[in-house]
């Protein structure tokens, strides 16, 4: 009978320990992934067109021109 009493009395503490362990593991994975990727640069920034320049056909069709 002592086993069942012990299980119920420590169940919440064990659940909290499991959750803390899980969160710690996820945080370590995230830190490792971020360290592996390096700092993020937003390379996909939208280019803003200059309103003072007219839009030409060459500008629209030439993919190499920046």
C-alpha positions in Angstrom: 0.0 0.0 0.0 2.9 2.3 0.5 3.9 2.1 -3.2 0.6 3.6 -4.4 0.7 6.4 -1.8 4.2 7.3 -2.9 3.3 7.3 -6.6 0.4 9.7 -6.2 2.2 12.0 -3.9 5.2 12.4 -6.2 3.4 12.3 -9.6 3.2 16.0 -10.0 6.8 16.5 -9.1 7.9 13.9 -11.6 5.8 15.5 -14.4 7.3 18.9 -13.7 10.8 17.3 -13.8 10.0 15.6 -17.1 8.7 18.9 -18.6 11.8 20.8 -17.5 14.0 18.2 -18.9 12.1 18.3 -22.2 12.3 22.1 -22.4 16.0 22.0 -21.6 16.6 19.5 -24.4 14.6 21.6 -26.9 16.5 24.7 -25.9 19.8 23.0 -26.4 18.7 21.7 -29.8 17.7 25.2 -30.8 20.9 26.8 -29.6 22.9 24.1 -31.5 20.9 24.7 -34.7 21.3 28.5 -34.5 25.1 28.1 -33.9 25.4 25.8 -36.9 23.5 28.2 -39.2 25.3 31.3 -38.0 23.8 34.8 -37.9 20.8 35.3 -40.1 20.9 37.9 -42.7 17.8 39.0 -44.4 18.9 38.4 -48.0 15.3 38.4 -49.3 14.8 42.1 -48.7 12.5 43.8 -51.2 14.3 46.2 -53.5 12.6 49.5 -53.7 12.5 51.2 -57.0 13.7 54.8 -57.4 10.7 56.9 -58.3 12.7 59.5 -60.1 13.9 57.0 -62.8 11.6 55.9 -65.5 10.8 52.2 -65.9 12.2 51.0 -69.3 11.7 47.8 -71.2 15.3 46.9 -70.6 14.9 47.3 -66.9 11.9 45.0 -66.9 13.3 42.2 -69.1 17.0 42.1 -68.1 17.4 39.7 -65.1 21.1 40.3 -64.7 20.8 44.0 -64.2 20.7 45.1 -60.5 
